[in-house]
Amino acid sequence: MKARYAVPALVAGAALTATGIAAAWSRQQATQAASATFTANTVSQLRSTTCTGSDGTYQDTNAVYSGTATSSNSQLNGALEIRAHSVVNTTEGLGWLDGTFRVRPTSGGGVNASFHAAIANGNLVGLATAGANNGGKLVASLSSAFTQSGGFASGNLGTGSATNLGVLFTQGSCTKVKQVKGTFVSKIALNPREVVPPVSGLRASANGSVTFDVTRDSSGAVTGGNVVFYVNYDFPGSVTITGLTLNQGNRGANGPKVVDAGTGTFTDSDGHGNVTKVVTGVSGTTLTSILANPHGYYVTLTTSANPDGALRDQLETPQRK
């Protein structure tokens, strides 16, 4: 599949001097320095696609980044929201970003600026402009550490210093990486006899499944995915469950945890119930290893009485759905 990007104007030589200008129409015209530091690393509404150009892999991302701006100027001091569209050549570490920079002070007012920036090796430099209150204008340099998935850190608006950056982006075709999804389900029947060493005297069991939702690229390689734990448990009385994990290890041997369901600790007063947990963002390397040798992995359920494992079962060969 071929894709074309809408291309911004040349992003180059962003103003780096620690300056800011705000001019306001009032009885007398005036200017004042405008500066702020900021962080925006809470990421939401992230949508990202990948394609291959003539010089490497491109990541095209739209996202909202939230955080805080700190300034002695009330209009630049408060909650911060940055909406940004960025394109980065991840092979070369170069790219560009167009976005809006909105500060919402608790006292009202604030600034809603647009900015354009160059990106190089995890750093961003650009220029922010906006209309301010009373017909004024804001023009300020902007620099920050930046990643598309993690947002902005140690940011400066109208202050600080940064190395000059310039990026020339050329319009052209970019082949999207074909993603092929697949679902594999492995049934499980956990019991205390499979624990190493076995748990004697415990009349308890659990059954369910572990589902692997994987994504592959055009070559068939697994690039990542999710793991879904579903377990119905049956204990003779009140039980405090402390964990549900997928571990690497053959039958009769213990091994390291590779995927944690994230159950936390909870108490079930009658000992009968179920757990359903979805673990997102599991690496392609981990999923590839599990699917290649499922019998080399096991699921274990731990309790406060049996922190090393109360119930366990090896994975069976997953069935594709």
C-alpha positions in Angstrom: 0.0 0.0 0.0 1.3 3.4 -0.8 0.6 6.5 1.3 1.3 10.2 0.9 1.9 12.6 3.7 0.6 16.2 3.7 3.9 18.1 4.0 4.4 21.2 6.0 6.6 24.1 4.9 10.4 23.7 5.5 11.2 23.3 9.2 14.6 24.8 9.7 16.8 27.1 11.8 14.2 27.6 14.6 14.8 30.6 16.8 16.8 29.4 19.8 17.6 32.6 21.7 15.9 32.6 25.1 13.5 35.4 24.2 9.7 36.0 24.1 7.8 39.1 23.1 4.2 40.0 24.1 2.7 43.2 22.9 -0.7 44.3 24.2 -3.0 47.0 23.1 -3.7 49.2 26.1 -3.5 52.8 26.9 0.2 52.6 26.2 1.9 50.0 24.0 4.4 47.8 25.9 6.4 44.6 25.7 7.6 42.1 28.3 9.7 39.0 28.4 7.6 35.8 28.3 9.1 32.5 29.4 8.0 29.1 30.9 9.3 25.7 31.6 7.0 22.7 30.9 6.5 19.0 30.9 3.8 17.1 29.0 4.3 13.4 29.3 0.7 12.1 29.9 -0.2 10.7 26.5 -3.7 10.1 25.2 -5.6 9.7 21.9 -2.4 8.3 20.3 -2.7 7.1 16.8 0.4 6.0 15.0 1.2 4.3 11.7 4.5 3.1 10.2 5.8 3.0 6.6 9.0 2.6 4.7 10.5 5.4 2.6 13.6 5.4 0.5 15.8 6.3 3.5 14.3 4.3 6.4 11.2 3.7 8.5 8.8 6.5 9.2 6.5 6.9 12.3 3.5 9.1 11.7 1.8 10.0 15.0 -1.1 12.1 16.2 -1.5 12.5 20.0 -2.5 14.7 22.9 0.2 15.3 25.5 -0.9 16.8 28.9 1.2 18.3 31.7 2.1 21.5 33.4 3.7 24.8 32.4 5.4 26.9 35.1 6.0 30.6 34.7 6.0 33.9 36.6 3.6 35.2 33.9 0.1 34.1 34.9 -1.0 33.5 31.3 1.8 30.9 30.9 1.4 29.2 34.3 -1.0 26.3 34.7 -2.3 23.1 33.1 -0.8 22.4 29.7 -2.2 20.5 26.7 -0.2 19.9 23.5 -2.0 18.5 20.5 0.7 17.4 18.0 1.1 15.7 14.6 4.7 14.4 14.2 6.5 12.5 11.5 9.9 10.9 12.4 12.3 8.9 10.4 13.2 6.5 13.1 16.2 5.1 11.1 17.9 8.5 11.0 16.3 10.1 14.1 15.0 13.1 12.1 11.6 14.6 11.8 9.1 17.4 12.2 6.1 18.4 14.3 3.2 20.7 14.0 1.1 21.4 17.1 -0.8 23.6 19.5 0.4 24.6 22.9 -2.5 25.5 25.2 -2.0 26.8 28.8 -5.1 26.9 31.1 -4.3 29.0 34.2 -6.5 28.6 37.3 -7.1 32.3 37.3 -8.5 32.3 33.7 -7.0 33.7 30.5 -4.1 31.7 29.2 -2.4 31.2 25.8 -3.3 29.0 22.9 -0.3 29.0 20.6 0.6 27.1 17.4 4.1 25.9 16.9 6.3 24.2 14.3 9.5 22.4 15.2 12.3 20.3 13.9 13.2 16.9 15.6 16.6 15.4 15.8 17.7 12.4 17.9 15.1 12.9 20.6 15.2 16.7 20.8 12.8 19.3 19.5 13.4 22.9 18.6 10.9 25.3 17.1 8.9 28.6 17.3 5.6 29.2 19.0 3.3 32.1 18.0 -0.1 33.1 19.4 -2.5 36.0 19.8 -2.7 36.9 23.5 -5.3 38.8 25.6 -6.2 42.4 24.7 -5.1 42.0 21.1 -1.5 41.2 22.0 0.9 38.7 20.4 3.2 36.0 21.7 6.4 35.0 19.8 8.7 32.6 21.7 11.3 29.9 21.1 10.4 26.4 22.1 12.7 23.5 22.9 12.2 20.1 24.6 13.2 16.5 24.8 10.6 14.6 22.8 9.4 11.1 21.9 6.2 10.4 20.0 5.1 7.8 22.6 6.3 9.6 25.7 5.8 13.3 25.1 7.7 16.3 26.2 10.3 16.6 29.0 12.5 19.4 30.3 10.7 21.8 28.0 11.5 25.6 27.6 9.3 28.3 26.1 11.1 31.6 25.5 14.0 30.5 27.8 16.9 28.1 28.0 19.1 27.2 25.0 19.3 24.4 22.5 21.4 23.3 19.6 20.4 24.6 16.1 18.2 22.1 14.2 17.1 22.1 10.7 15.1 19.4 8.8 14.1 19.3 5.1 11.3 16.9 4.5 10.6 15.8 0.9 7.2 14.8 -0.2 7.0 11.3 -1.7 5.6 7.8 -1.4 5.9 5.7 1.7 5.0 2.0 1.8 3.0 1.1 4.8 4.0 -2.0 6.7 1.3 -4.6 6.3 0.1 -5.8 9.7 -1.4 -9.3 9.9 -3.2 -10.1 13.1 -3.7 -13.6 14.6 -5.3 -15.1 17.7 -4.0 -18.2 19.5 -5.7 -19.8 22.5 -4.1 -22.3 25.0 -6.4 -24.0 27.5 -5.2 -24.5 31.0 -6.2 -26.6 34.0 -4.2 -25.6 37.1 -3.8 -27.9 40.1 -1.5 -28.0 43.2 0.3 -31.2 42.1 2.0 -29.3 39.2 3.6 -26.8 41.5 7.3 -27.4 42.2 7.4 -28.7 44.9 3.8 -30.0 44.9 1.4 -28.4 47.4 0.1 -31.2 49.6 -3.3 -31.2 51.3 -4.7 -28.4 49.1 -8.0 -29.3 47.4 -8.2 -26.5 44.9 -8.2 -26.2 41.1 -8.6 -23.7 38.3 -9.3 -23.9 34.6 -9.5 -21.4 31.8 -7.3 -20.2 29.0 -4.5 -17.9 27.9 -5.1 -16.1 24.6 -2.4 -14.5 22.5 -3.5 -11.7 20.2 -0.5 -11.1 18.0 0.4 -8.7 15.1 2.8 -9.7 12.4 4.5 -7.6 9.7 4.6 -8.5 6.0 7.4 -10.9 6.5 5.4 -12.9 9.1 7.5 -11.8 12.1 5.6 -11.1 15.3 5.9 -7.4 16.1 3.9 -7.4 19.4 0.5 -8.1 20.9 -1.7 -8.7 23.9 -2.0 -11.6 26.3 -5.5 -12.4 27.9 -5.7 -14.5 31.1 -9.1 -16.1 31.9 -9.2 -18.3 35.0 -12.1 -19.8 37.0 -10.8 -20.9 40.4 -12.2 -23.1 43.1 -10.8 -23.1 46.7 -12.3 -24.8 49.7 -12.8 -21.6 51.5 -11.7 -18.0 51.8 -8.6 -17.3 49.8 -6.3 -14.3 49.2 -5.0 -14.4 45.7 -1.7 -12.5 45.2 -0.8 -13.1 41.6 -1.4 -14.8 38.2 1.6 -15.1 35.9 3.0 -16.8 32.8 6.5 -18.1 33.5 9.3 -19.7 31.5 10.1 -23.2 32.6 9.6 -26.9 31.7 7.4 -29.2 33.7 9.0 -30.0 37.0 11.2 -26.9 37.0 10.6 -23.3 38.1 11.5 -20.3 36.0 11.3 -16.6 35.6 8.1 -14.6 35.1 7.6 -13.3 31.6 4.1 -11.9 31.6 2.3 -10.7 34.8 -1.5 -10.6 34.6 -1.5 -7.7 37.2 -4.2 -9.1 39.5 -2.8 -7.3 42.6 -3.8 -8.9 45.9 -7.5 -9.5 46.7 -9.5 -11.8 49.0 -12.4 -13.9 47.9 -14.5 -14.9 51.0 -16.1 -18.0 49.5 -13.1 -19.1 47.4 -15.0 -19.4 44.1 -14.6 -16.9 41.3 -12.8 -15.9 38.1 -10.1 -13.6 37.0 -9.9 -12.0 33.5 -6.9 -9.7 32.8 -5.6 -8.2 29.5 -1.9 -7.4 29.3 -1.2 -5.1 26.4 2.1 -4.2 24.7 3.8 -7.5 25.1 7.0 -7.6 23.0 7.3 -9.5 19.7 10.3 -11.3 21.1 8.5 -12.6 24.1 5.4 -13.7 22.0 7.6 -15.4 19.4 9.4 -17.4 22.0 6.1 -18.5 23.7 4.5 -19.6 20.4 7.6 -21.4 19.2 7.8 -23.5 22.4 4.6 -23.3 24.4 5.4 -26.4 26.5 8.4 -24.5 27.9 6.0 -22.1 29.7 3.6 -22.5 32.6 0.8 -20.5 34.3 0.9 -20.2 38.1 -1.6 -18.8 40.6 -0.2 -17.6 43.9 -1.9 -17.0 47.2 -1.0 -15.5 50.5 -0.7 -19.1 51.9 1.3 -20.3 49.0 3.4 -17.4 47.7 5.6 -19.7 45.5 2.6 -21.1 43.8 -0.7 -22.7 44.8 -1.9 -23.9 41.4 0.0 -24.5 38.1 -0.2 -25.9 34.6 2.0 -26.0 31.5 0.8 -24.4 28.4 -0.6 -26.7 25.7 -0.1 -26.0 22.0 -2.2 -22.9 21.3 -5.1 -23.3 18.7 -5.4 -20.6 16.2 -8.8 -18.8 16.1 
